[in-house]
């Protein structure tokens, strides 16, 4: 716009700046013109018979002529360093708006500034151009290094990698976002067979736990409810509307050697609070897990005709899962074994429990 405005002003000025020669004849006055070295006309007087006075308006070059005739003869083409610098600058303008494109942009700018500095140093000997291009190289190299560091591949432990692929990757959670979630991890807890993870009305709800390996059984009032398998949460129902000052309303016990990933619950919530996407992801995963648990419990209740059998006696330490006596209808343990079989085809063959006339612990 500035160029077009200046061009318009030059055209108007050129039309107005015309040379006008005015000659006046008086009784004894004439005009002559003398041109000086600057191209201007001066007035002269003649002493013979009649004197003449030359009056001339100064002639100025128009901006139109300035733009058209500024370079009557072009200089030779610049050195190859100058050409290479501009080629890399052109490539930097073509960089796409992606993480890889940012790397492309910074590399092209570094190379362009490097060739421009070489041209200024070895060909034109411009010290200021060398200094400026050196500063540009340093700045762009720093940005390149930071972006390259952020793009490095992020790897997790084998068990964590399986969790990421199974639960988070299908929801388009990036590895960097998942690593941010893992920074809120408390530890990976190892549980032995029959070891309690949470005790009913004793253990506080201050964590979020995901089963990495093994199987755990959830019970209430010493009655088995359902089994938690790998890549499922132990305390997903407590995520919604239960504060960390409250206690578990169920007990959770390992059925075999298990490994559990434990997050700091409050720290995790604070971490994802600023990221609406991660909040939606956790609400979706945990909500789906809660629905799965409710379906298991509903199936267990329907099999037991609305009540859960209890083989515990106060103060006794007996196995949690029992099979009802013959004639009492289908047992809950059989249902839980079907849950085991649905997840692990070998579980029924390895840990099968025959329903006999006496109670048999699982």
C-alpha positions as CSV (number, residue, x, y, z in Angstrom):
1,X,0.0,0.0,0.0
2,X,2.8,2.4,0.8
3,X,4.5,1.6,-2.5
4,X,1.2,2.3,-4.5
5,X,0.6,5.5,-2.6
6,X,4.1,6.8,-3.4
7,X,3.7,5.8,-7.0
8,X,0.4,7.7,-7.3
9,X,2.0,10.8,-5.7
10,X,4.9,10.6,-8.1
11,X,2.5,10.5,-11.1
12,X,0.6,13.5,-9.9
13,X,3.8,15.5,-9.2
14,X,5.2,14.6,-12.6
15,X,2.1,16.0,-14.4
16,X,2.3,19.2,-12.4
17,X,6.0,19.8,-12.9
18,X,6.1,21.1,-16.4
19,X,8.6,23.5,-17.7
20,X,7.1,26.9,-18.6
21,X,9.0,29.5,-20.4
22,X,7.6,32.9,-20.1
23,X,8.9,35.7,-22.4
24,X,7.9,39.3,-21.9
25,X,8.9,42.0,-24.3
26,X,9.0,45.4,-22.9
27,X,10.6,48.5,-24.3
28,X,14.1,47.7,-23.4
29,X,13.9,44.2,-21.7
30,X,14.6,40.8,-23.3
31,X,15.2,37.3,-22.0
32,X,18.1,34.9,-22.4
33,X,18.8,31.6,-20.6
34,X,22.0,30.3,-19.2
35,X,22.3,26.8,-17.9
36,X,24.6,26.2,-14.9
37,X,26.3,23.0,-14.0
38,X,23.3,21.8,-11.8
39,X,20.9,21.9,-14.8
40,X,19.1,25.1,-13.6
41,X,18.5,28.1,-15.6
42,X,19.8,31.5,-14.5
43,X,18.7,35.0,-15.6
44,X,21.1,37.1,-17.6
45,X,21.0,40.7,-18.8
46,X,22.4,42.0,-22.0
47,X,23.8,45.5,-22.2
48,X,23.4,45.9,-25.9
49,X,20.4,47.8,-27.3
50,X,17.7,45.9,-25.7
51,X,18.2,43.9,-22.5
52,X,16.5,40.5,-22.1
53,X,15.5,38.8,-18.8
54,X,15.2,35.0,-18.8
55,X,12.6,33.6,-16.3
56,X,12.6,29.8,-15.9
57,X,10.8,27.5,-13.5
58,X,13.0,24.8,-12.0
59,X,12.6,21.4,-13.6
60,X,12.3,18.5,-11.0
61,X,12.5,14.8,-11.7
62,X,9.1,13.1,-11.0
63,X,8.8,10.1,-8.8
64,X,7.5,8.2,-11.8
65,X,10.8,8.7,-13.6
66,X,12.6,7.9,-10.4
67,X,11.0,4.4,-10.1
68,X,11.4,3.6,-13.8
69,X,14.8,5.0,-14.5
70,X,16.5,4.5,-11.1
71,X,18.6,1.6,-12.3
72,X,19.6,2.4,-15.9
73,X,22.1,-0.4,-15.7
74,X,21.8,-3.5,-13.4
75,X,24.8,-4.7,-11.5
76,X,26.0,-8.3,-11.9
77,X,24.2,-11.1,-10.1
78,X,25.2,-11.6,-6.5
79,X,27.5,-14.4,-5.2
80,X,26.2,-18.0,-4.8
81,X,26.2,-17.5,-1.0
82,X,23.5,-14.8,-1.4
83,X,21.4,-17.0,-3.7
84,X,21.7,-20.0,-1.3
85,X,20.6,-17.8,1.7
86,X,17.5,-16.7,-0.1
87,X,16.7,-20.2,-1.3
88,X,16.6,-21.4,2.4
89,X,14.6,-18.4,3.4
90,X,12.1,-19.4,0.7
91,X,12.0,-22.9,2.0
92,X,11.3,-21.6,5.6
93,X,8.2,-19.8,4.3
94,X,6.9,-23.1,2.9
95,X,7.1,-25.0,6.2
96,X,3.8,-26.6,7.3
97,X,2.1,-25.8,10.6
98,X,3.0,-29.1,12.2
99,X,5.6,-30.1,14.8
100,X,7.8,-31.4,12.0
101,X,7.2,-28.2,10.1
102,X,8.6,-26.2,13.1
103,X,11.8,-28.2,12.8
104,X,11.8,-27.5,9.1
105,X,11.3,-23.8,9.7
106,X,14.1,-23.4,12.2
107,X,16.6,-25.5,10.2
108,X,15.9,-23.5,7.0
109,X,16.3,-20.2,8.9
110,X,19.6,-21.3,10.5
111,X,21.0,-22.3,7.1
112,X,19.7,-19.1,5.4
113,X,21.2,-16.9,8.1
114,X,24.5,-18.9,7.9
115,X,24.8,-18.3,4.1
116,X,23.8,-14.7,4.5
117,X,26.5,-14.2,7.1
118,X,29.1,-15.9,4.9
119,X,28.1,-13.6,2.0
120,X,28.4,-10.6,4.2
121,X,31.8,-11.8,5.7
122,X,33.6,-13.1,2.7
123,X,32.1,-11.1,-0.2
124,X,30.8,-7.7,0.9
125,X,32.7,-7.4,4.2
126,X,29.7,-5.9,6.1
127,X,30.4,-6.3,9.8
128,X,26.9,-5.3,10.9
129,X,25.3,-7.9,8.6
130,X,27.6,-10.6,10.1
131,X,26.6,-9.6,13.6
132,X,22.9,-9.6,12.9
133,X,23.0,-12.9,11.1
134,X,25.0,-14.5,13.9
135,X,22.3,-13.4,16.4
136,X,19.6,-14.9,14.2
137,X,21.5,-18.2,14.0
138,X,21.8,-18.5,17.8
139,X,18.1,-17.7,18.4
140,X,16.8,-20.1,15.8
141,X,19.2,-22.8,16.9
142,X,17.9,-22.5,20.5
143,X,14.3,-22.9,19.3
144,X,15.3,-25.8,17.1
145,X,16.9,-27.6,20.0
146,X,13.9,-27.1,22.3
147,X,11.5,-28.4,19.6
148,X,13.7,-31.3,18.8
149,X,13.9,-32.3,22.5
150,X,10.1,-32.1,22.8
151,X,9.7,-34.4,19.8
152,X,11.9,-37.1,21.1
153,X,10.2,-40.6,21.4
154,X,8.6,-41.3,24.7
155,X,8.8,-44.9,25.9
156,X,7.2,-46.5,28.9
157,X,7.7,-49.7,30.9
158,X,6.2,-52.8,29.3
159,X,3.2,-52.9,31.6
160,X,2.6,-49.1,31.4
161,X,2.9,-49.3,27.6
162,X,0.1,-52.0,27.5
163,X,-2.1,-49.7,29.6
164,X,-1.5,-46.8,27.3
165,X,-2.3,-48.8,24.2
166,X,-5.3,-50.5,25.7
167,X,-7.0,-47.5,27.4
168,X,-5.6,-44.2,26.4
169,X,-4.2,-44.4,22.8
170,X,-7.6,-45.3,21.3
171,X,-8.9,-42.0,22.8
172,X,-6.1,-40.1,21.1
173,X,-4.2,-39.3,24.2
174,X,-0.6,-38.4,23.2
175,X,2.3,-40.0,24.9
176,X,3.3,-36.6,26.3
177,X,-0.1,-36.2,27.9
178,X,0.0,-39.7,29.3
179,X,3.5,-39.1,30.8
180,X,2.0,-36.0,32.5
181,X,-0.6,-38.3,34.0
182,X,2.1,-40.8,35.1
183,X,3.9,-38.0,37.0
184,X,1.0,-38.1,39.5
185,X,1.8,-41.8,40.2
186,X,2.4,-42.8,43.8
187,X,3.9,-46.2,43.2
188,X,3.4,-49.7,41.7
189,X,2.2,-51.9,44.6
190,X,2.9,-55.6,44.6
191,X,0.3,-57.8,46.3
192,X,0.7,-61.4,47.4
193,X,-2.1,-63.9,47.1
194,X,-4.9,-63.2,49.7
195,X,-3.3,-59.9,50.6
196,X,-5.8,-57.1,51.2
197,X,-5.5,-54.0,49.1
198,X,-8.3,-52.1,50.9
199,X,-10.3,-52.9,54.0
200,X,-13.9,-52.1,54.3
201,X,-14.6,-48.9,56.4
202,X,-10.9,-48.8,57.4
203,X,-8.9,-47.7,54.3
204,X,-9.4,-44.1,53.1
205,X,-10.3,-43.4,49.5
206,X,-7.2,-41.3,48.7
207,X,-5.9,-43.0,45.5
208,X,-6.9,-44.2,42.1
209,X,-5.7,-47.7,41.3
210,X,-5.4,-49.7,38.1
211,X,-4.6,-53.4,38.0
212,X,-1.5,-54.1,35.9
213,X,-1.4,-57.9,36.4
214,X,-3.2,-60.5,38.5
215,X,-6.8,-60.6,39.7
216,X,-8.5,-59.1,42.8
217,X,-11.9,-59.8,44.3
218,X,-14.2,-57.1,45.7
219,X,-16.4,-58.0,48.6
220,X,-18.8,-56.2,50.9
221,X,-19.7,-57.5,54.4
222,X,-17.5,-60.5,53.5
223,X,-19.6,-61.3,50.5
224,X,-18.0,-61.5,47.1
225,X,-19.3,-59.0,44.5
226,X,-17.1,-59.2,41.5
227,X,-13.6,-59.7,40.2
228,X,-11.2,-57.0,38.9
229,X,-9.0,-58.0,36.0
230,X,-6.0,-56.4,34.5
231,X,-6.5,-52.9,32.9
232,X,-9.5,-52.3,35.1
233,X,-9.7,-49.9,38.1
234,X,-10.1,-51.0,41.7
235,X,-11.8,-47.8,42.9
236,X,-13.5,-46.3,39.9
237,X,-16.8,-45.9,41.7
238,X,-15.1,-43.8,44.4
239,X,-13.8,-41.4,41.7
240,X,-17.3,-39.8,41.3
241,X,-18.5,-37.8,44.3
242,X,-16.4,-39.4,47.1
243,X,-13.9,-37.3,49.0
244,X,-10.5,-38.4,50.2
245,X,-11.7,-38.2,53.8
246,X,-14.2,-41.0,53.3
247,X,-13.5,-44.8,53.6
248,X,-13.9,-47.7,51.3
249,X,-17.3,-49.4,51.6
250,X,-15.9,-52.6,50.2
251,X,-12.8,-54.8,50.7
252,X,-10.4,-55.7,48.0
253,X,-8.2,-58.8,48.2
254,X,-5.7,-60.3,45.7
255,X,-6.7,-63.7,44.4
256,X,-3.1,-64.2,43.1
257,X,0.1,-62.3,43.0
258,X,-0.8,-58.9,41.5
259,X,0.6,-55.6,40.6
260,X,-1.4,-52.4,41.0
261,X,-0.6,-48.9,39.6
262,X,-1.5,-46.3,42.3
263,X,-2.0,-42.6,41.6
264,X,-2.3,-39.8,44.1
265,X,-6.0,-39.0,43.6
266,X,-6.0,-35.3,44.6
267,X,-2.7,-34.7,42.7
268,X,-4.1,-36.3,39.6
269,X,-7.3,-34.3,39.7
270,X,-5.4,-31.1,40.1
271,X,-3.1,-32.1,37.2
272,X,-5.9,-32.7,34.8
273,X,-8.1,-29.9,36.0
274,X,-6.5,-27.4,33.5
275,X,-6.9,-29.9,30.6
276,X,-10.6,-30.4,29.6
277,X,-9.6,-33.1,27.2
278,X,-7.8,-35.3,29.9
279,X,-10.8,-34.7,32.2
280,X,-13.1,-36.0,29.6
281,X,-10.9,-39.0,28.9
282,X,-10.7,-40.0,32.6
283,X,-14.5,-39.5,33.1
284,X,-15.1,-41.7,30.1
285,X,-12.7,-44.5,31.1
286,X,-13.7,-44.5,34.7
287,X,-17.4,-44.3,33.8
288,X,-17.1,-47.2,31.5
289,X,-15.3,-49.1,34.2
290,X,-18.1,-48.4,36.7
291,X,-20.8,-49.6,34.2
292,X,-18.8,-52.8,33.8
293,X,-18.7,-53.4,37.5
294,X,-22.4,-52.7,37.9
295,X,-23.2,-55.2,35.2
296,X,-21.1,-57.8,37.0
297,X,-22.8,-57.1,40.4
298,X,-26.2,-57.1,38.8
299,X,-25.5,-60.5,37.2
300,X,-24.3,-61.8,40.5
301,X,-27.4,-60.6,42.3
302,X,-29.7,-62.1,39.7
303,X,-28.0,-65.5,40.0
304,X,-28.3,-65.5,43.8
305,X,-32.0,-64.5,43.8
306,X,-31.4,-61.1,45.1
307,X,-29.1,-61.9,48.0
308,X,-25.4,-62.8,48.4
309,X,-24.5,-65.9,50.5
310,X,-22.2,-65.4,53.4
311,X,-20.1,-68.3,54.7
312,X,-18.1,-66.2,57.2
313,X,-18.4,-66.5,60.9
314,X,-17.5,-63.6,63.1
315,X,-13.8,-63.7,63.9
316,X,-12.9,-66.6,61.6
317,X,-10.5,-66.2,58.7
318,X,-12.0,-68.3,55.9
319,X,-11.8,-68.1,52.2
320,X,-13.9,-65.4,50.7
321,X,-15.4,-67.2,47.8
322,X,-17.5,-70.3,48.5
323,X,-19.8,-72.6,46.6
324,X,-23.3,-73.1,47.8
325,X,-24.5,-76.6,48.8
326,X,-26.1,-78.8,46.2
327,X,-29.7,-78.0,45.9
328,X,-29.4,-74.4,46.9
329,X,-29.4,-73.2,43.3
330,X,-26.5,-71.9,41.2
331,X,-23.5,-70.7,43.2
332,X,-21.9,-67.3,43.0
333,X,-18.5,-68.9,42.7
334,X,-19.6,-70.6,39.5
335,X,-20.6,-67.2,38.2
336,X,-17.3,-65.7,39.2
337,X,-15.5,-68.6,37.6
338,X,-17.4,-67.8,34.4
339,X,-16.1,-64.2,34.7
340,X,-12.6,-65.7,35.1
341,X,-13.1,-67.9,32.1
342,X,-14.3,-65.1,30.0
343,X,-11.0,-63.2,30.6
344,X,-8.6,-66.1,30.9
345,X,-9.5,-69.4,29.0
346,X,-7.1,-71.3,31.2
347,X,-8.5,-70.1,34.5
348,X,-11.4,-72.6,34.4
349,X,-9.1,-75.5,33.6
350,X,-6.5,-74.5,36.2
351,X,-8.7,-73.4,39.0
352,X,-11.9,-75.3,38.4
353,X,-14.1,-75.8,41.5
354,X,-16.5,-78.7,41.6
355,X,-19.8,-78.1,43.2
356,X,-20.3,-80.9,45.7
357,X,-22.5,-81.5,48.7
358,X,-20.1,-79.6,51.0
359,X,-18.7,-76.1,50.7
360,X,-15.5,-75.9,48.9
361,X,-13.3,-72.7,49.1
362,X,-11.9,-71.2,46.0
